[in-house]
C-alpha cells in the first residue's frame, strides 16, 4: 500500500506514514495501490483502475476512541449498589428500561439480578450494541 499524501510505500496496518506524518489514507495526491499521481477529485486511478475513494469513509480513530462501549466495572458497581433503581441502565444508555426499572424497583429485584449476571458474564451491551469494556 502507498500513502495517498506522499506516495511512499507503507504497511497495510500503518496508522501514520513515517515519511510525511499523515495517516496514509487521508491524502488525495497519489494512488494507494500503484503510487501514481492522481487528481484530487478522481474516484479511480487512471493507471491501475483501483477505486481511490471508498463509499463510506471510516475516520481514523485515536487510541482513546478505539475502545467502544461503556466501562464494565462502573456498570457492575452501579448495578450492584443501585440496580433496583435502574441506574446502570441509565449509564449504558437504556433510558426506557431504566425508567421501568426505577418504577418497579428493578422488577422487584429479579431484573436487577438478571442484569448483574449478564454483566458478570460479559453478555451485557450498551444502547449502541457494544459490549462493555473491561
Secondary structure, DSSP 4 states (H G I P E B T S, - for coil): -B-TTT--B--TT-SS-TTT-S-TTS--SB-TTT--B--TT-SB-TTT--B-S-SS--PPPPTTTSS-S-BHHHHHHHHHHHGGGTHHHHHTT-HHHHHHHHHTHHHHTHHHHHHHHHHHTT--B-TTSPBPB-
